[in-house]
Amino acid sequence: MNGMTVLTNAEIDRKCAELMGWHDGYGLNTHDWLWLNKYNVGVLPLKDWHPSTDLNQAWQVAEKSQGNNAFDLYKNDDGLGCECTLYAENGHNIGLAISDKPALAICLAALQAWEE
């Protein structure tokens, strides 16, 4: 994902689900579309996954992508946005995103690191 790529929140949410190791499928017991894990067990309904706007879900994505890496999230000095950086064990920056929404910054930094 290069700096020129513009994704919708729905596209970011789908990519975050993929990062989590999930795929979408039909729940036989629920008769609804679900995010399924690698064992095809339903994790949650598609309609309930919005890490690009839900800070709790964004942190789930951060934890999944983190491994032995470190996340740094802080508010910009101008107070208008926040910056999220993902650092590898060696201290190199492997994901960086700036957004006015913390959840979005977290997701974008995690996806940038995951897709490298």
C-alpha positions in Angstrom: 0.0 0.0 0.0 1.9 3.1 -1.2 1.3 6.6 0.0 -0.8 7.4 -3.1 -3.4 4.6 -2.5 -6.7 5.9 -1.1 -8.9 3.3 0.5 -12.4 3.6 1.8 -13.1 2.6 5.4 -14.8 -0.5 4.2 -11.7 -1.5 2.2 -9.5 -0.8 5.2 -11.8 -2.9 7.4 -11.6 -5.8 5.0 -7.8 -5.6 4.8 -7.7 -5.6 8.6 -9.8 -8.7 8.7 -7.4 -10.4 6.4 -4.5 -9.3 8.6 -6.4 -10.9 11.5 -6.4 -14.2 9.5 -10.1 -14.0 8.7 -12.2 -14.5 5.6 -15.8 -13.9 5.0 -18.4 -16.7 4.6 -21.9 -17.7 5.3 -22.8 -18.8 8.8 -24.9 -22.0 8.6 -26.3 -21.6 12.1 -26.8 -17.8 12.0 -27.8 -17.5 8.3 -25.7 -14.4 8.1 -22.4 -13.4 6.5 -19.6 -13.7 9.1 -15.9 -13.2 9.4 -14.5 -16.7 9.8 -11.2 -17.8 11.2 -8.9 -20.3 9.6 -11.0 -23.2 10.9 -14.1 -21.7 9.3 -15.5 -20.8 12.7 -17.5 -17.6 12.9 -15.7 -14.8 14.7 -18.3 -12.0 14.3 -20.8 -10.7 11.7 -19.4 -8.7 8.9 -21.5 -5.8 9.8 -19.9 -5.6 13.3 -16.3 -5.2 12.1 -15.2 -1.6 11.7 -11.6 -1.2 13.1 -11.1 1.9 11.0 -13.6 3.8 13.2 -13.7 1.6 16.3 -10.7 2.2 18.6 -11.1 -1.1 20.5 -11.1 -3.1 17.2 -8.2 -1.0 15.9 -6.2 -2.1 19.0 -7.0 -5.7 18.2 -5.5 -5.2 14.8 -2.5 -3.5 16.3 -2.0 -6.4 18.7 -2.3 -9.0 15.9 0.2 -7.2 13.7 2.6 -6.2 16.5 4.4 -9.5 17.2 7.7 -8.4 18.6 7.2 -4.9 17.2 6.2 -1.8 19.1 3.4 0.7 18.4 3.6 4.3 19.2 0.5 6.5 19.0 0.5 10.1 19.9 -1.4 13.3 19.2 0.3 15.8 16.8 1.5 19.0 18.3 -1.1 20.9 16.3 -3.8 19.0 18.1 -5.5 18.3 14.8 -4.5 14.7 14.3 -2.5 11.7 15.6 0.4 9.7 14.3 0.8 6.0 14.7 4.2 4.4 14.1 5.0 0.6 14.1 8.6 -0.2 14.9 10.4 -3.4 14.2 12.6 -5.1 16.9 15.6 -3.4 15.4 14.0 0.1 15.9 13.3 0.7 12.2 10.0 2.3 11.3 8.0 -0.3 9.4 4.6 1.4 9.4 3.6 5.1 9.7 0.2 6.8 9.4 -1.2 10.1 10.2 -4.9 10.7 10.5 -7.3 12.9 12.4 -8.9 9.7 13.8 -6.7 7.4 16.1 -8.4 4.2 15.0 -7.7 4.9 11.3 -4.1 5.8 12.0 -3.6 2.5 13.9 -5.1 0.5 11.1 -3.2 2.2 8.3 0.2 1.8 10.1 -0.6 -1.9 10.8 -1.6 -2.5 7.2 1.5 -0.7 5.9 3.8 -2.9 8.0 1.9 -6.1 7.2 2.0 -5.5 3.4 5.7 -4.7 3.3 
